[in-house]
Amino acid sequence: MTHPVVTMTDRSAPVTMSAKDARERILSTLAPLNGSGLVALGQALGRVVAEDLQSPIDVPPADNSAMDGYAVRVDDLTGEGSRLPVSARIQAGVFPAPLEPGTAARIFTGAVVPEDADTVVIQEHCQEDNGLVSVEKLPKTGANIRRSGEDIGSGSTVVCAGTCLQPQHLGLLASVGLAEVPVRPRLRVQVLSTGDELVEPGRPLAPGQIYNSNDTVLTGLLERLGCELLPTQQVPDAAEATREALEQARGQADLVLTSGGVSVGEADHVKPAVEAMGRLDLWKINIKPGKPVAFGDLGGVPFLGLPGNPVSVFVTFCLFAAPVIRYLQGRSEPFPDPIQIPAAFDRPAAKREEYLRVRIKDGQLHGYPHQGSGVMSSVAWADGLARIPADSVVASGDRIEYFGFGALVG
């Protein structure tokens, strides 16, 4: 598998920038993973289609009945109450003989309409007795017939390249008879967590320690995005250990993702280690939460360094890591468009672009009362993020941008 190549020629970017500008700058340096392979349809959920997929057949393959009723020729009906002998019963799964002139055929939903019939009269408008059917309400010619190719025409594109396959896509592909799908390779991601204070859940905490929730959050997000996860590693706050972990990661992964260690503290070793091994092109973004975000490469392998605070990790993953992953996967839409929803709160202007944890209720956005970068309960409570531009005042009723979590990390 060929790693994406990172090329960044403009080194004069401002020290801080908006999330949108940073995202566009990052994506402009990347290329999707090369290669593709066939997988069985039943194993393709969450995979990204490598090429446009065409239907080899018409769907439906033949004219069929949309309702239970009687297949007739309208010209054989002389008016309401017309009576016709019932010459056949047609169930789904059989190919019928042509309709005998001057007769009706009992037909069931999904069954092929016989040749020479041009209409299906629904059974609610008919009365059958002793082999004769009385048509109580005259239909229009062509009523209740699904035409061949009405849903999908043979040779038409049913799923476009770059689509992340969901259950409905698999059902569509099954309906045209495709048993295998060409997909892009899974993205291999290495997660490194830094911090001597971190303890894995289930172990007792010593004074000064906290539980490592970032690994769990990142693992879940990456699995939801269909990535192949290499075993996560906890890296001590030491320069040599950091370099060794990054060196090992770049030899195995298509993307290296870290949490913590990208600021400018004495114990923040990730930034200088990346610069020594490759290049760090961007590391301050004018957002809240999550200002210290780093992007660069480790000798051709993209690197993304997220902050250490749990909420900042989640938010910056949504804004930067998820689009990077989608782009490397070859998805057609790396980042979703926002929707505009009225705010149910007031918010004073802030110097940084803010991403608030919010929930939709009664058609309005309600903010969690505590928006701190360490308040993980705000993320569990919310169903999305509200974007507040820098230096913008929000008054209740103002329409603001909303990104649902499903759209951000689905």
ABEGO torsion letter per residue (X at the ends): XBBBBBBBABAABBABBBAAAAAAAAAAABBBBBEBBBBBAAAABGBBBABBBBBABBOBABBBBABBEBBBBAAABAEBGBBBBBABBBBBGBBBBBBBBGBBBBBBBGBBBBBGBABBBBAAABBBBGGBBBBABBBBBGBGBBBBGAABBBGBBABBBGBBBBAAAAAAAAAAGBABBBBBBBBBBBBBBBEAABBBBGBBBBBGBBBBAAAAAAAAAAAAAGBBBBBBBBBBBBAAAAAAAAAAAAAABABBBBBEGABABAABAAAAAAAAABBBABABBBBOBGABBBBBBBGGBBBBBBBABAAAAAAAAAAAAAAAAAAAAGBABABBBBBBBBBABBBBBBABBBBBBBBBBGGBBBBBABABAABAAAAAABAEBBBBBBGBBBBBGBBBBBBBAAAAAX
